[in-house]
Amino acid sequence: MKLVIQIPCYNEEQTLPSVLADIPASIDGIDEIVVLVIDDGSRDRTSEVARAHGAHVVRHRGNRGLATTFLTGLETALELGADIIVNTDGDHQYPGQSIPDLVRPILAG
């Protein structure tokens, strides 16, 4: 099972490192975890920070809004072969340590 964790971001250079650090490196039942950052035309170093932390990055040339950025993330996650997609946020609104709880029912069938 391949899990893609998508993170829509706009100017999240400051909070993104803690978001990425909070994402589990492994989850029982998941063979591969890919972290996908969708940079919605940030004017800061969001993309560079994401890449430095090992994330796959897709970048919009300009700010297109959360709905479009979320859709870009879903499309890219499917292109990457995701079996499961989890969305979180670049401002650390949601705890990454909850991700195993989110995917557990899917893994259980």
N, C-alpha and C positions, 0 to 999 in steps of 0.2 A: 504494500500500500504506500502510495506517495501522497504526502501532505504538503500543500502549498499554503503558507501563511502570508496573506497579502496585507500590506500596510500602505494605504493611501497617505501621502504626505504633502504638506505645503509649508515650507519654511520651518522644518522640524529639526534643524541642525543641533539644537541644544538638548532636546528631549530624546531624540532617536537613539543615542547610545544606550540609555537605560532601558528603552523599549526592547532593543535587540538583545541586550544582556539578559532580560527576563524571559526570553523565549526558550523553551526546553530544547536541549540538544538532541534528546532522544525520547521516544514515547513507545511503550510496549505495544506491539502490533503494527507499528509504522516502520517501514523499511527505509524511507528517505523523507527528510524534511527540507523543504526549500523555502527560504525567506525571500519574498518578493516585495520590493519597495517601488511604489508608483509615485514618482515625483511630479507633482502637478505644476510644473513651471516655477519651482522655488527660486528665490533670489539669493538664497544663502547656499551653504555647502551641503545640503541634504543628500544629494546624490553621492558626493565624495565620501561623506560619513558612512552611508549605507554600504558602498563598495568596500571601504576599509574594514567593515565588520563582516564581510563575506556575503552580503545580500546580492541577489539578482536585481538589477535596476532597470526600470522602464521610465523614460522621462518625457513628459509633454513639453513642447517648446514654450507654451504659455499657459497661464492658469485657465483651466476649463471647468473647474467646479468639482465638488465631491461625487456627484452622480456619475459623471463621465469618467472620473478617475477610478471609481469603484468598478465600473464596467470594463475599463481597460485592464484592471487587475483580474477580473473574472476571465476575460478572454485570454489573457496571457497565461494565467494559471492552467487553463484547459490546454493551451498550446504546449505547455511544459509537461503535460501528461498527468495532471492532478487527479487523484481518486477522491480526495477530500480537500476542500478549500475552507480555510478559517480566515475571517477578517478581523483585524485589530486596528488600532489607531496610533499614529505617530506621536501623539501627545501623552501617551501612557495612560489613557483613560481606562483601559481594560488591562487587568493583570495577565501577563503571559503565562503565568503558572496555572491559569484556569484552562488552558488549551487541552491538556489531557482529559479533563472532565468533559469538555465539549465534544471531543471525538470518540469518547468511550462508547456511547450508544450506537454510533455508526459501526465501530469495530465489532460490537456485540451482535450486529445484524439487525 
